[in-house]
Amino acid sequence: MMNKYRKKRQGGDAARMQSSVHRHAGAPSFLVDMTTTTHDNDNHNNNHNPTTSLKLESSVIDVEADDEPIHISQGAIPDSVLYDTYRDHHHPGPATTTNGDDDDSRGNHHHGDETRKRPPGESFHHHPADDSTLLPSLCGMVALALAAVLLGAVGTALGIFNAVVTESTTTTSSVGSSSAKEDDSTAPPPPTSTLERITERGYIVCGSGPAVLPGILLPTGGSSEEEEEAQYAGLELDLCRILAAAIFNGQQLTTDDDDDDKGSTTRPSRYRMVPLSYAARWQTLQNRDVDVLFRATYNMERDVYEPSAQQGFEFSFPYYIDGIAFGGVPEHVDCAVALDFNSTTDDGVVCQDTKVCVIEGTTHEEVMARLLPEEVIVRVREDLDGFPNQCNVMASESASINSEAVKLLGYTGPYKISEQRFSREPISAVTRQGDPRWSDFVEWIIQGLIFAEEEDITQSQSFRFDSTTIFGGNDTHPHPTLEKMFEHANEVRGNYGEVYNVNVESFLQRSGMNLLNKGDSPIIYSS
């Protein structure tokens, strides 16, 4: 049922105001239609108050005016409020409102205590003076509408300010970027990559651990007056020669013709091998004193942060996988393997006397610190140090404590290496971070050797490798000598299997994870 509260328009021209304010999130919602009319008719009282009507709904506040009769729609103000207001002004006294079809349904009004019956849809007509009681509540609603207008204006102003600030910041950033680009044009060029430095220098410098390991790295008898450096043999030396051949178009050595009767002398002009202590190797690599470092165990920590160098490094695919073993006097090796340091063996050996040497600052030390009581551990600086005087057992990779290495110490007593391994040690070539081209080059040379074994590309069949322009011979990296990098690398000693057999097999038989995977054995493990 729609009840309308109408006010017939008086004569004269109307001055109109229209405004629309949308509700902000969280604010109450309603609609106000307000028309203010000022009469200029000469027959009308100049002091006549403007007439105002309100329409309340549920989503938007609108203040508007038109020439139609103004009204308050249903749901905005309850019917009882409208009628009671009308009754109080025109018919004082108690009254009730009913709907019916009796004689008063035509809109007849009764005074005093009479009952006023109103049919559905009937409107209450009134004069401007009747609005005096409604004005307080209406003014409150108008004030609320004006407050909403003010809030909307403030919100709009803040939005404009934010847009201006954002645009200003963007402009400033653009100017700063332009200035930075201008500054970059005058800045010195960045350091050249390791691959470029090696090419300019004319040889590669390879670092490794101490040169005391047969099959891995071992001196061959010192140097002579004609040699530039001491000569070495072993797996790591061959890896250095292989990298040099890949970089220098197959050239590892140069032959200098002498004028004297000695004829020619072969010198290792394209590579240098530098044995390093385990404590100094990381800082030496970081300082660019060597280009690549061999004999380093890869783990996640060193990949991210190596404490002595205070930064991480890049590790190649492992060229050898080993594990920590115990080597030494057989009875004490058995005690160490059993992790028994209290009992006495059947042979009368007291396990309490077992002492285990381990190299400080290595992953070996970390593993032993978790396995062994502190009083059993003897920390040394290099492989084979302390044996057999300070300790009767050594803990290291099996290749580092093989029997041939122990014989070089002059030890001739009984010796044993445990079959059990207490860690996995993926031995890798290490390069500096921030030079991905060089790190990738080292990685793919090692991968190329393994691929050659898988494809049965032997030393004499190195020509089967295709050329590549990934690392050179293109517009980005004009280095044509690298096009045959895989072929030249394989020419040095052959594929990975051939390199291993020549250097290591006689000291440590190839087995387990060091065998070529042909798709029938597992290869996934954590590092």
C-alpha positions in Angstrom: 0.0 0.0 0.0 1.4 3.3 -1.0 0.7 6.3 1.2 1.6 9.7 -0.3 2.1 12.9 1.5 1.4 15.5 -1.1 1.8 19.3 -1.2 0.2 21.1 -4.1 2.4 23.4 -5.8 1.9 27.2 -5.2 2.3 29.6 -8.2 5.6 31.2 -9.2 8.9 30.2 -10.7 11.0 27.6 -9.0 14.8 27.7 -8.2 16.0 24.1 -8.1 18.9 22.3 -6.6 20.0 18.8 -7.5 22.8 16.7 -6.0 23.6 13.0 -5.8 25.9 11.4 -3.2 26.7 7.7 -3.4 27.1 5.7 -0.2 30.6 4.8 1.0 31.4 1.2 2.1 30.1 0.6 5.6 27.8 3.7 5.7 24.0 3.4 6.0 22.2 3.6 2.7 19.0 5.5 1.8 17.6 7.9 -0.8 16.5 11.4 -0.1 14.6 13.4 -2.8 14.4 17.0 -1.7 12.8 19.8 -3.7 13.1 23.4 -2.5 10.8 25.9 -4.2 10.9 29.6 -3.7 7.7 31.5 -4.8 8.0 34.9 -6.4 4.3 35.3 -7.1 3.1 38.7 -6.1 -0.1 37.2 -4.6 2.0 35.0 -2.3 3.5 36.0 1.0 7.2 36.8 0.4 8.0 35.2 3.8 6.5 31.9 2.8 8.8 29.1 3.8 10.2 26.8 1.1 8.5 23.5 0.8 10.4 20.3 1.2 9.6 16.6 0.6 11.7 13.5 1.2 11.8 10.1 -0.5 13.7 7.4 1.4 14.9 4.2 -0.2 17.9 1.9 0.1 21.0 2.5 -2.0 21.8 6.2 -2.9 21.2 9.6 -1.4 19.8 11.9 -4.1 18.7 15.5 -3.6 16.7 16.6 -6.6 13.9 18.8 -7.8 11.3 18.7 -10.5 8.0 20.3 -11.4 6.0 17.2 -10.3 4.3 17.1 -6.9 6.8 16.0 -4.3 6.1 13.0 -2.1 7.4 10.6 0.5 7.2 7.1 -0.7 6.2 4.0 1.3 8.8 2.4 3.4 10.6 5.7 4.0 8.5 7.0 6.9 5.9 4.7 8.6 2.3 5.5 7.8 1.4 5.9 11.5 4.0 8.6 11.8 2.7 10.5 8.8 -1.0 10.2 9.9 -0.3 11.1 13.6 1.5 14.2 12.4 -1.4 15.2 10.2 -3.9 14.5 13.0 -2.1 16.4 15.7 -2.1 19.6 13.5 -5.7 19.4 12.1 -7.7 17.3 14.6 -6.5 17.5 18.2 -7.5 14.7 20.4 -7.3 11.0 20.3 -7.9 9.4 17.0 -7.4 6.1 15.3 -7.0 5.2 11.7 -8.7 2.3 10.1 -9.3 1.1 6.6 -12.8 0.3 5.5 -15.7 0.8 3.1 -18.1 2.9 5.2 -19.4 6.4 4.5 -16.1 8.1 5.4 -14.1 6.2 2.8 -14.3 9.2 0.5 -11.8 11.1 2.6 -14.2 12.9 5.0 -12.3 14.2 8.1 -13.8 14.0 11.5 -12.7 16.3 14.3 -12.2 15.7 18.0 -12.5 12.1 19.2 -14.0 10.9 16.0 -12.4 7.9 14.2 -10.9 8.7 10.9 -11.3 5.9 8.3 -8.9 6.0 5.4 -9.3 3.8 2.3 -6.2 2.2 0.7 -4.2 4.6 -1.4 -5.7 7.8 -0.1 -3.3 10.7 0.3 -3.2 13.3 3.1 -3.3 16.8 1.6 -1.9 19.6 3.7 -0.6 23.2 3.5 2.9 24.4 3.9 2.2 25.5 7.4 1.6 21.9 8.3 5.3 21.0 7.8 6.4 22.8 11.0 6.6 19.6 13.0 8.3 17.6 10.3 11.1 20.1 9.8 13.3 19.0 12.7 13.4 15.4 11.5 13.7 16.4 7.9 16.5 18.8 8.7 18.4 16.0 10.4 18.1 13.9 7.3 19.2 16.8 5.1 22.2 17.3 7.4 23.1 13.6 7.0 22.9 13.9 3.2 25.1 17.0 3.3 27.6 15.1 5.5 27.6 12.3 2.9 28.3 14.8 0.2 31.2 16.2 2.2 32.6 12.7 2.8 32.4 12.0 -0.9 34.2 15.2 -1.8 36.9 14.4 0.7 37.3 10.9 -0.8 37.5 12.3 -4.3 40.1 14.8 -3.2 42.2 12.0 -1.6 41.9 9.9 -4.7 43.1 12.8 -6.9 46.0 13.5 -4.5 47.0 9.8 -4.5 47.0 9.8 -8.3 49.1 12.9 -8.5 51.6 11.5 -6.0 51.8 8.2 -7.9 52.4 9.9 -11.2 55.0 12.1 -9.6 56.8 9.1 -8.1 56.7 7.3 -11.5 58.1 10.3 -13.2 60.9 10.6 -10.6 61.7 6.9 -11.0 61.9 7.4 -14.8 64.2 10.3 -14.5 66.3 8.4 -12.0 66.5 5.4 -14.4 67.5 7.7 -17.2 70.2 9.3 -15.0 71.5 5.8 -14.0 71.7 4.8 -17.7 73.7 7.9 -18.4 76.0 7.2 -15.5 76.4 3.6 -16.7 77.8 4.9 -20.0 80.7 6.6 -18.2 81.3 3.7 -15.7 84.2 1.4 -16.3 83.4 -1.9 -18.1 82.6 -4.9 -15.8 85.3 -7.5 -15.2 85.7 -9.9 -18.1 84.5 -13.4 -17.7 86.8 -16.2 -16.6 86.8 -17.7 -20.0 87.9 -14.4 -21.6 90.6 -14.0 -18.9 92.0 -17.4 -19.6 92.1 -16.8 -23.3 93.9 -13.5 -22.8 96.3 -15.0 -20.3 97.1 -18.0 -22.5 96.6 -20.7 -20.0 94.2 -22.0 -17.3 95.0 -22.3 -13.6 93.5 -25.3 -11.8 93.4 -25.6 -8.0 93.1 -28.9 -6.1 93.7 -30.4 -2.7 97.2 -31.5 -1.5 99.1 -33.4 -4.1 99.6 -36.6 -2.0 97.0 -39.0 -3.6 98.0 -41.6 -6.1 95.5 -41.7 -8.9 94.0 -38.3 -8.0 96.9 -36.0 -7.9 100.5 -36.9 -7.2 103.9 -35.3 -8.1 105.9 -37.2 -10.7 109.4 -36.3 -9.5 109.7 -32.6 -9.2 110.8 -30.0 -11.7 113.9 -29.5 -13.8 115.5 -26.3 -15.1 113.7 -26.6 -18.4 110.2 -27.1 -16.8 108.1 -24.2 -15.7 106.6 -26.0 -12.8 106.5 -29.4 -11.1 104.8 -32.1 -13.0 101.9 -34.0 -11.7 99.8 -37.0 -12.6 96.3 -38.2 -11.8 92.6 -37.7 -12.5 92.6 -34.0 -11.6 95.6 -33.2 -13.7 93.9 -34.8 -16.7 90.7 -32.8 -16.1 92.8 -29.6 -16.1 94.4 -30.6 -19.4 91.0 -31.4 -20.9 89.7 -28.0 -20.1 92.8 -26.4 -21.6 92.4 -28.4 -24.8 88.7 -27.4 -25.1 89.6 -23.7 -24.7 92.7 -23.5 -26.9 91.5 -25.5 -29.9 93.1 -28.8 -28.8 96.4 -27.3 -27.8 97.7 -28.3 -24.4 101.4 -28.2 -24.8 103.8 -26.2 -26.9 107.1 -27.3 -28.3 109.9 -24.7 -28.1 112.8 -25.4 -30.5 116.1 -24.7 -28.8 119.3 -23.9 -30.6 121.4 -26.1 -28.4 122.0 -29.8 -28.7 119.1 -30.6 -26.3 116.6 -30.3 -29.1 113.1 -29.4 -28.0 111.5 -29.3 -24.6 107.8 -29.9 -24.0 106.2 -27.5 -21.5 102.7 -27.4 -20.1 102.1 -23.9 -21.4 98.3 -24.1 -21.6 97.6 -25.2 -18.0 98.9 -24.8 -14.5 98.1 -27.1 -11.5 98.2 -25.6 -8.1 97.8 -27.9 -5.0 96.1 -26.1 -2.1 95.5 -26.7 1.5 91.9 -27.5 2.4 91.7 -24.4 4.6 92.9 -22.0 1.9 91.2 -23.4 -1.2 87.9 -21.5 -1.0 89.5 -18.1 -0.5 92.0 -18.8 -3.2 89.2 -19.5 -5.7 87.3 -16.4 -4.6 90.3 -14.2 -5.1 90.7 -15.4 -8.7 94.1 -16.9 -8.0 92.7 -20.1 -9.6 90.1 -20.5 -12.3 88.6 -23.7 -11.2 88.9 -25.9 -8.1 88.8 -29.7 -8.0 88.3 -32.2 -5.2 85.5 -30.4 -3.4 82.4 -32.1 -2.0 79.2 -30.6 -3.1 76.5 -29.9 -0.6 73.6 -27.4 -0.3 75.4 -25.3 2.3 78.4 -24.6 0.1 76.2 -23.9 -2.8 74.6 -21.0 -0.8 77.3 -20.0 1.7 80.8 -21.3 2.4 81.9 -19.9 5.8 85.6 -19.2 5.1 84.8 -17.3 1.9 81.5 -15.9 3.2 79.6 -16.7 0.0 78.5 -19.6 -2.1 80.0 -21.3 -5.2 78.9 -23.1 -8.3 79.4 -26.9 -8.5 79.6 -29.1 -11.6 78.1 -32.5 -12.0 80.2 -34.8 -9.8 83.2 -36.3 -11.7 83.6 -38.9 -8.9 81.4 -40.0 -6.1 82.9 -41.3 -2.9 82.1 -41.6 0.8 83.8 -41.4 4.1 85.5 -44.6 5.1 87.7 -45.6 8.0 91.2 -46.7 7.1 94.0 -47.7 9.5 95.0 -50.5 11.8 92.5 -53.3 11.1 91.4 -53.9 14.7 90.8 -50.3 15.5 89.0 -49.8 12.1 86.6 -52.5 13.3 86.0 -50.5 16.6 85.3 -47.3 14.6 82.9 -49.1 12.2 81.0 -50.5 15.2 81.1 -47.1 16.9 82.3 -49.0 19.9 84.9 -47.2 22.0 84.5 -49.1 25.3 84.9 -52.8 24.9 87.9 -55.1 24.2 88.0 -57.3 21.1 88.7 -61.0 21.1 92.2 -60.2 20.1 92.7 -58.1 23.2 92.5 -54.8 21.4 91.0 -52.1 23.6 88.6 -50.0 21.6 89.0 -47.3 24.2 92.4 -46.7 22.7 91.0 -45.9 19.2 91.7 -42.5 17.9 90.4 -41.2 14.6 92.1 -38.5 12.5 89.9 -36.2 10.5 90.7 -33.0 8.5 89.4 -29.9 10.1 87.1 -27.5 8.2 85.7 -30.2 5.9 82.5 -32.1 5.6 84.4 -35.1 7.1 84.8 -33.3 10.3 81.0 -32.5 10.4 80.1 -36.1 9.9 82.5 -37.4 12.5 81.4 -34.9 15.0 77.9 -36.4 14.8 79.1 -40.0 14.9 82.0 -40.1 17.3 82.6 -39.0 20.9 84.7 -35.8 21.1 87.5 -37.6 22.9 88.0 -40.0 20.0 88.5 -37.3 17.3 91.9 -36.0 16.4 91.8 -33.0 14.1 94.5 -32.6 11.4 95.2 -30.2 8.6 95.7 -32.5 5.6 95.0 -36.0 4.4 97.2 -38.7 6.0 98.4 -36.3 8.7 98.8 -37.8 12.2 98.8 -41.4 11.1 100.0 -43.6 12.7 101.5 -41.6 15.5 98.6 -39.5 16.7 95.8 -41.8 15.5 95.4 -45.4 14.5 92.4 -44.7 12.2 91.7 -42.1 9.5 88.3 -40.9 8.3 88.2 -39.6 4.7 87.1 -40.5 1.2 88.4 -44.0 0.3 90.4 -42.6 -2.6 92.2 -40.3 -0.2 93.3 -43.0 2.2 94.0 -45.8 -0.3 96.8 -48.2 0.5 99.2 -46.8 -2.1 98.9 -43.4 -0.5 99.7 -44.8 3.0 102.8 -46.5 1.6 104.1 -43.2 0.5 104.2 -42.2 4.2 106.5 -45.1 4.8 103.9 -47.1 6.8 104.4 -50.8 6.2 102.2 -52.3 8.9 98.8 -53.9 8.6 96.3 -51.6 6.9 92.6 -51.9 6.2 89.8 -49.7 4.6 86.3 -50.3 5.7 83.7 -51.4 3.2 81.0 -49.4 4.9 80.6 -45.7 3.9 79.4 -43.1 6.4 78.5 -40.4 3.9 78.0 -39.6 0.2 80.7 -37.3 -1.1 79.9 -36.1 -4.7 83.3 -34.7 -5.8 82.9 -31.8 -8.2 84.7 -29.0 -10.0 83.9 -25.6 -8.4 83.7 -22.2 -10.0 82.8 -18.7 -8.7 79.3 -17.4 -8.7 78.3 -14.6 -11.0 80.1 -16.1 -14.1 77.5 -18.5 -15.5 79.2 -18.9 -18.9 82.4 -20.2 -17.4 80.5 -22.4 -14.9 78.4 -23.9 -17.7 81.5 -24.5 -19.8 83.2 -26.5 -17.1 79.9 -28.4 -16.4 79.4 -29.4 -20.1 83.0 -30.5 -20.6 82.5 -33.0 -17.8 79.1 -34.0 -19.1 80.6 -34.4 -22.5 83.1 -37.0 -21.2 80.3 -39.0 -19.6 78.2 -38.7 -22.8 81.1 -40.0 -24.9 81.4 -43.1 -22.7 77.7 -43.7 -23.0 77.9 -43.3 -26.8 81.1 -45.3 -27.0 83.1 -42.4 -28.4 86.6 -43.3 -27.6 89.7 -41.2 -27.8 90.4 -42.3 -31.4 86.9 -41.5 -32.4 86.7 -38.0 -31.0 85.9 -36.7 -34.5 82.3 -38.1 -34.0 81.4 -35.1 -31.9 79.5 -32.4 -33.7 80.5 -28.8 -33.7 78.7 -26.3 -31.5 78.3 -22.5 -31.3 76.8 -22.4 -27.9 80.0 -21.0 -26.3 81.7 -19.5 -29.3 81.6 -18.9 -33.0 78.4 -16.7 -32.9 77.7 -13.0 -32.8 77.2 -13.0 -29.0 80.5 -14.8 -28.2 82.8 -14.7 -31.2 85.2 -17.4 -30.1 85.6 -19.8 -33.0 88.1 -22.1 -31.3 85.3 -23.4 -29.0 83.2 -24.8 -31.8 85.0 -28.2 -31.5 85.3 -28.0 -27.7 83.9 -31.5 -27.1 86.0 -33.1 -29.8 89.2 -31.5 -28.4 88.3 -32.4 -24.8 87.9 -36.1 -25.8 91.2 -36.2 -27.7 93.2 -35.7 -24.5 92.6 -39.0 -22.8 89.3 -40.3 -24.2 85.9 -40.5 -22.6 85.2 -40.7 -18.8 85.7 -44.4 -18.6 89.1 -44.2 -20.3 90.2 -41.3 -18.0 89.2 -43.3 -14.9 90.9 -46.5 -16.0 94.2 -44.7 -16.7 94.4 -42.9 -13.4 92.3 -44.5 -10.7 91.4 -48.1 -11.5 94.6 -49.6 -10.2 94.2 -47.8 -6.8 90.4 -47.9 -6.4 88.3 -50.2 -8.5 85.4 -48.4 -10.2 82.1 -49.6 -8.7 78.8 -48.5 -7.4 77.7 -45.0 -8.1 80.8 -44.4 -10.3 79.6 -46.9 -12.9 77.9 -45.6 -16.0 74.1 -45.6 -15.6 72.4 -47.3 -18.6 68.9 -46.8 -17.4 68.7 -49.9 -15.1 70.0 -48.5 -11.8 68.9 -45.7 -9.5 70.7 -42.4 -9.5 68.6 -40.1 -7.3 70.0 -39.2 -3.9 70.1 -36.2 -1.6 73.3 -34.2 -1.2 
